[in-house]
């Protein structure tokens, strides 16, 4: 029996629902619920704090806990996979589908937690992420390029998609002709949209950003001629093949500008000065292009909105430049 639909649950297509996980702010981090023929799967899971919303989405749609067959993090960064273990423990029939490079981190998340703590610090980890619950190894299944699984009668196909992270896969939903793109197709916060449509920026967070590889991955996603892209940050974009191609071209143009920015400050000997230059340069790139896009956001509002991304993107670009 269905209950009243909560405001964090949004339909985004036939059998597809976006769940706002509540991470950081509204419309920042989404998990997706795929439903077909009485069976279900979650793609991405937010943090452990998202668990009540993910289970609430099932309740609102009248789905029992044992109707969920799969929990599928696109990659094991904690805003995507931090809550996957807790979610799996609440779903008696589900198994996890995870990139082979990420599987060990879901089974034993100690190294994952330590790496994130090095970036964010222990207080922010406790506040924002809570904890990461280990997944029993027998409930973990590694994915592979071209692998197909079913949700009810709905096929999902996996693609190995490095560039943002080497433990990243994207999931093709043939029924909607859309990709669950994780972080490979950038970020499209609703606040950045204008009358011309969404506007995307790349996410270059630590520690495996590889721009040349990510360009190839975006090209692979676009080559499938998708009608929709389901972004974790945030929501469904597209609506036609031409619109997705436009968004892809726009994303790649911004990425090219970021690479040029990075190369320009690569040999700055002072790490603090280089970091500041990367933050300033990113903001200038985004602000100038958003103005051309017709954004009504004032510069300070834009700076506040993108504060986390500016900082983390600069850190990830520094790791790439040093590598």
VOGU-3710 file (C-alpha; in Angstrom, 3 decimals, decimal comma):
1> xxxxxxxxxx> 0,000/0,000/0,000  1,396/3,385/-1,021  1,633/6,268/1,429  1,669/9,998/0,733  4,659/10,905/-1,410  7,282/12,852/0,573  8,752/16,022/-0,895  12,202/14,434/-1,197  10,883/11,858/-3,710  10,475/13,008/-7,319
11> xxxxxxxxxx> 9,339/11,020/-10,373  11,869/11,347/-13,210  10,473/8,886/-15,732  8,479/5,695/-16,047  9,609/3,542/-13,133  12,322/6,024/-12,119  12,445/8,157/-8,978  15,000/10,633/-7,644  15,485/10,671/-3,876  17,015/13,848/-2,460
21> xxxxxxxxxx> 19,333/12,373/0,171  19,519/15,631/2,152  23,314/15,724/2,000  24,695/19,275/2,427  21,550/21,049/1,164  18,400/20,418/-0,817  18,918/19,445/-4,455  22,602/18,671/-3,973  22,793/14,864/-3,830  20,408/12,328/-5,376
31> xxxxxxxxxx> 19,938/8,607/-5,200  17,787/6,934/-7,829  15,195/4,225/-7,362  14,482/2,012/-10,381  11,203/0,051/-10,242  9,877/-2,521/-12,678  7,422/-5,401/-12,342  7,447/-5,168/-8,547  11,231/-5,296/-8,245  13,578/-2,408/-7,474
41> xxxxxxxxxx> 17,171/-1,177/-7,358  18,887/1,845/-5,858  21,584/3,666/-7,833  23,775/5,608/-5,384  22,793/5,934/-1,750  24,085/9,188/-0,285  25,501/8,962/3,225  24,318/6,844/6,136  22,138/9,786/7,176  20,096/9,231/3,987
51> xxxxxxxxxx> 18,805/5,838/5,120  15,425/7,078/6,462  14,703/8,816/3,154  15,694/5,809/1,035  13,502/3,486/3,078  10,775/6,135/3,135  10,815/6,171/-0,667  10,061/2,445/-0,663  7,220/2,971/1,792  5,764/5,796/-0,272
61> xxxxxxxxxx> 5,732/3,574/-3,371  4,308/0,571/-1,531  7,463/-1,501/-2,015  8,527/-4,032/0,597  12,141/-4,114/1,766  12,658/-7,489/0,082  11,540/-6,085/-3,299  14,953/-4,453/-3,749  17,395/-6,678/-5,624  20,362/-4,339/-6,094
71> xxxxxxxxxx> 22,174/-1,468/-4,419  24,478/0,117/-7,016  26,955/2,848/-6,053  28,320/4,496/-9,194  31,632/4,793/-7,328  32,762/4,631/-3,735  33,110/8,329/-2,883  31,147/8,778/0,312  28,444/11,105/-1,031  27,509/8,250/-3,365
81> xxxxxxxxxx> 28,360/5,110/-1,404  28,707/6,149/2,226  25,189/4,955/3,009  25,216/1,899/0,752  26,252/-0,536/3,474  23,604/0,618/5,931  21,010/0,487/3,154  22,009/-3,029/2,169  21,696/-4,226/5,752  18,091/-2,949/5,768
91> xxxxxxxxxx> 17,225/-4,830/2,561  17,208/-8,600/3,121  17,199/-9,664/-0,550  19,542/-7,078/-2,030  23,110/-7,445/-3,220  25,607/-4,735/-4,040  26,873/-4,169/-7,582  30,139/-2,235/-7,429  33,123/-1,518/-9,651  35,892/-4,088/-9,034
101> xxxxxxxxxx> 38,281/-1,339/-7,921  35,776/-0,249/-5,288  34,543/-3,590/-3,971  37,217/-4,016/-1,286  36,406/-0,555/0,088  32,769/-1,524/0,579  33,737/-4,780/2,313  36,331/-3,056/4,530  35,826/0,731/4,450  38,728/1,577/6,814
111> xxxxxxxxxx> 41,044/2,874/4,069  38,193/4,739/2,378  37,292/6,426/5,649  40,920/7,314/6,379  41,387/8,841/2,925  38,262/10,968/3,229  39,239/12,019/6,764  42,562/13,268/5,402  40,620/15,587/3,084  37,769/16,698/5,362
121> xxxxxxxxxx> 39,013/16,189/8,932  37,422/14,018/11,657  34,843/16,562/12,857  33,419/17,147/9,369  33,394/13,392/8,699  31,299/12,765/11,802  28,958/15,670/11,017  28,443/15,063/7,293  28,932/11,319/6,814  28,245/9,599/10,123
131> xxxxxxxxxx> 29,779/6,216/9,502  30,324/3,693/6,725  28,830/0,269/7,420  30,835/-2,665/5,977  29,115/-4,937/3,450  29,460/-8,717/3,831  31,675/-10,008/1,029  29,116/-12,621/0,023  26,624/-9,857/-0,796  29,031/-7,980/-3,095
141> xxxxxxxxxx> 29,134/-8,606/-6,835  31,743/-6,893/-9,000  30,665/-5,399/-12,311  32,394/-5,546/-15,683  32,235/-3,663/-18,964  29,037/-4,629/-20,820  27,570/-6,572/-17,893  23,753/-6,722/-17,880  21,451/-7,156/-14,908  17,665/-7,044/-14,662
151> xxxxxxxxxx> 15,398/-5,018/-12,420  12,171/-6,894/-12,977  12,160/-7,026/-16,779  14,158/-3,802/-17,151  17,762/-4,265/-18,349  20,606/-2,200/-16,932  24,015/-2,311/-18,646  27,321/-1,317/-17,029  30,158/0,682/-18,554  33,597/1,104/-17,014
161> xxxxxxxxxx> 33,968/4,903/-16,882  37,206/6,265/-15,351  38,307/9,889/-15,382  36,605/11,154/-12,248  37,628/8,024/-10,331  39,098/4,722/-11,441  36,420/2,894/-9,442  33,557/4,505/-11,400  31,007/2,793/-13,600  27,947/4,272/-15,292
171> xxxxxxxxxx> 24,681/2,423/-15,823  22,691/2,495/-19,057  18,907/2,263/-18,779  17,641/1,212/-22,187  13,993/1,752/-21,227  14,495/5,512/-20,873  17,629/5,755/-23,027  19,466/7,349/-20,155  22,713/7,071/-18,223  23,062/7,046/-14,464
181> xxxxxxxxxx> 26,254/9,059/-14,731  27,414/9,475/-11,131  30,055/12,216/-11,381  31,265/11,546/-14,942  28,870/13,978/-16,639  29,471/16,794/-14,199  27,247/18,732/-11,841  24,024/20,534/-12,793  22,711/22,303/-9,736  19,191/23,670/-10,340
191> xxxxxxxxxx> 20,355/27,122/-9,222  22,684/27,291/-12,249  19,936/26,766/-14,827  18,583/29,627/-16,905  15,914/29,963/-19,576  18,447/28,282/-21,862  18,420/25,131/-19,746  20,821/23,467/-17,309  24,490/24,402/-17,037  27,147/21,824/-16,128
201> xxxxxxxxxx> 30,541/22,029/-14,477  33,024/19,175/-14,076  33,831/17,729/-10,693  37,585/17,262/-10,254  37,620/16,175/-6,604  40,585/14,224/-5,140  42,296/11,966/-5,864  41,886/10,290/-9,279  40,862/13,127/-11,599  42,357/12,418/-15,040
211> xxxxxxxxxx> 41,063/14,953/-17,587  42,220/13,172/-20,734  40,543/9,959/-19,580  37,385/11,800/-18,500  37,071/13,399/-21,951  37,114/9,900/-23,448  34,491/8,727/-20,947  32,161/11,640/-21,743  32,578/10,821/-25,415  31,586/7,211/-24,770
221> xxxxxxxxxx> 28,481/8,286/-22,880  27,472/10,673/-25,666  28,109/8,057/-28,356  25,147/6,070/-27,078  22,933/9,019/-28,111  21,139/9,232/-24,752  17,922/11,181/-24,239  18,518/11,615/-20,521  21,350/11,863/-18,026  20,609/11,062/-14,378
231> xxxxxxxxxx> 23,139/13,068/-12,357  23,820/12,490/-8,692  24,430/16,265/-8,384  21,658/16,940/-9,284  18,739/15,341/-11,031  17,625/14,447/-14,535  18,819/16,583/-17,457  18,250/16,261/-21,171  14,961/15,371/-22,815  16,317/14,838/-26,317
241> xxxxxxxxxx> 19,467/13,548/-27,961  20,332/17,047/-29,158  19,999/18,561/-25,678  22,268/15,941/-24,111  24,829/16,523/-26,862  24,667/20,271/-26,155  25,250/19,668/-22,475  28,149/17,342/-23,227  29,816/19,902/-25,493  29,360/22,598/-22,860
251> xxxxxxxxxx> 30,834/20,347/-20,154  33,874/19,501/-22,294  34,490/23,168/-23,107  34,579/24,038/-19,395  36,856/21,080/-18,717  39,235/22,317/-21,419  39,334/25,717/-19,717  40,107/24,066/-16,354  42,970/22,085/-17,884  44,421/25,281/-19,333
261> xxxxxxxxxx> 44,080/26,931/-15,918  45,895/24,059/-14,263  48,719/24,028/-16,782  49,142/27,748/-16,303  49,844/27,448/-12,572  51,406/23,982/-12,549  54,907/25,206/-11,735  53,950/27,671/-9,016  56,373/26,663/-6,223  54,132/27,727/-3,337
271> xxxxxxxxxx> 51,306/25,174/-2,854  49,151/27,693/-0,993  49,499/30,243/-3,763  48,770/27,622/-6,398  45,653/26,476/-4,559  44,397/30,054/-4,290  45,046/30,577/-7,998  43,092/27,433/-8,858  40,135/28,569/-6,739  40,151/32,075/-8,258
281> xxxxxxxxxx> 40,607/30,763/-11,768  37,787/28,252/-11,485  35,414/30,909/-10,227  36,299/33,214/-13,095  35,707/30,430/-15,623  32,327/29,542/-14,161  31,128/33,101/-13,597  31,951/34,277/-17,104  30,246/31,309/-18,757  27,214/31,424/-16,505
291> xxxxxxxxxx> 26,732/35,086/-17,359  26,726/34,154/-21,050  24,270/31,374/-20,220  21,842/33,932/-18,811  22,248/33,098/-15,126  20,731/35,647/-12,766  22,945/34,612/-9,827  24,951/37,469/-8,353  28,697/36,770/-8,003  28,577/36,382/-4,215
301> xxxxxxxxxx> 25,579/34,061/-4,411  27,451/31,974/-6,975  30,557/31,919/-4,780  28,499/30,722/-1,819  26,713/28,067/-3,874  29,964/26,664/-5,284  32,155/27,115/-2,193  32,552/23,383/-1,548  33,139/22,582/-5,212  35,713/25,340/-5,683
311> xxxxxxxxxx> 37,720/24,051/-2,744  37,553/20,347/-3,571  38,038/20,843/-7,301  41,189/22,849/-6,599  42,483/20,061/-4,353  41,782/17,426/-6,989  43,408/19,491/-9,735  46,521/19,881/-7,562  46,775/16,107/-7,156  46,449/15,714/-10,924
321> xxx> 49,082/18,374/-11,639  51,536/16,815/-9,181  51,004/13,377/-10,670
//
